Amino acid sequence: MAVSDQSVEGGGLCPQRLVMEHLTSRWGVLVLIELLDRPYRFSELRRAVGRWGRGVSEKMLAQTLQTLERDGLVHRDAKPVIPPRVDYSLTALGREAAEQVRALAGWTDARLADIEKARLAYDEAREAKARTYDEAREEKSRAS
């Protein structure tokens, strides 16, 4: 997710959809949820996000943070010390967005069994429909 400068006039996404993509991107969600707890240094945040499953590359994390910073959701605090120290935290706007994203993630966890049940029912119905279609086609072929 590169820092996006797509404009509506330039054929890009509408502004609301673009922000939604940033908030709900693969890494954006996890970054926002992790930063709700506390500020992180880059490497700490990378490890924290990695606990959710497959780890994030440095490049993708940097791009995600830069995009969220551009949207006013993340604050980057670079301290002039040696070695350099950069901390990332949520802005007030970012905290508000992160709480909404965390609520959606919590709902997903709570309702996952229902979602999996619906998927199974859908797959079974689709498979049964495909079998019926194949049987009808086979019967029609034999009748010809």
N, C-alpha and C positions, 0 to 999 in steps of 0.2 A: 504494500500500500504506500505508494509514493505520495509526497505532499501534493495534494490535488489542487490544481488551479483551473479546473474545467469551469467554464461559464455557461450559463443558459444560452446566451447568444451564440456561443461558439459550438453549439451542438452537444454540450455536456449535459450532465444530469441536472435536474432541478435542485435548488439549494437544500431543501428539506431531505430529499432522497440521498444526496451526497453526505450530509451529516449522519443520516441513519446508517449509511454504509460504513462510515468511520466508527460509529458507536458499536455496531454489531459485527464488525469484521472479526475474523478468526482470532486475531491477537488483541484488538481493541477492547473487546469484552473482558478478556482476562486481565489486561493491564488496568482497566478501570476498577475492576473488583479488587485486585491486589492493592492498588493505591488507596482504597477506602480505609485500609487498616493503618497505614502509616506511609511516610515518605520513604523512598528507596533510592539507593545508588543503582546505577545501570546494571552492574553484574548481579547485585542482590535481586533486582527485579527480574532479570533473566532467569535466575534460578527459581524464583517464586512462581513465575508463569509456567516454567517447565514442570512443576509439580502437577499441573492439570493434565499431563499426558506428554505428547511429543514436544520436545523443546523448541523454542523459538531461536532462529538464527540472530546473530548480532545485527545484521543488516535489516531484517524485518522488524526487530524491536526498535531500532533507531528510526526507521521510517514511520512506524506506528506512533512512537512518542512525538516525532516531529509533526505528524498530521494532527494528533490530538492537541498538541501545543498550539498549532496554527488555529484550530477551532476554539481555542480559549478554555480547553478542558484540563490541560496539564500545565503545570508551572515547572520550568527548568531553572534550577538555581546553581549556577557555576560559581564556585568559590575560588578566588585567586590564591591558591596555595600550591605547594609542591609536595607530593604529586597532586595534579588537579583533582578536585572533588566536585562532582555534579550530582545533585539530588533532584529527584522528580517527585512531585506531589500534585494533588488535585487542587484546582481552583474551586471557588464556590460553585460555579457553573458545572465543573467537572464532578464535584461531589453529588450534586443533584442528579446528573445523568447517571453516575455510577450506582447510585441507590436504585434507580429505575432498572438498570441493567441487572443488578444483583437480585432484585425482586423477580425479574423474568427468569433468571437462572434458578432461583429457588422454586418457582412454580414448575419449571421443567423437571427438577429433581423430584418434587412431590408428585407429579403426574406422569412420570416416565412409565410406570407399569400400565397405566391406561393407554398411553400412546403406543406402547409395544403391543398391547392387546388389539388396538384398532389396526395397527399395521398388519398383524397376523391375519385378522379377519379380512382385510382388504386383499392381501396376497392370496389367501385361500379362495376368496370369491373370484378373483381375477383368473386364477389357475383353473377353477371349475368352469368358468366361462370359456376359457381357451380350449379346454378339453371338449366341451359341448360343440364349439365351433369346428374343431378338428374332426370330431365324429360326424357331424353333419356334412362336412365337405367330403369326407371319406365315403360316406353313404351315397352322396350325390355322384361321386366319381364311379362307384360300383354300378349305380343305376344307369350310367351313360353307356 
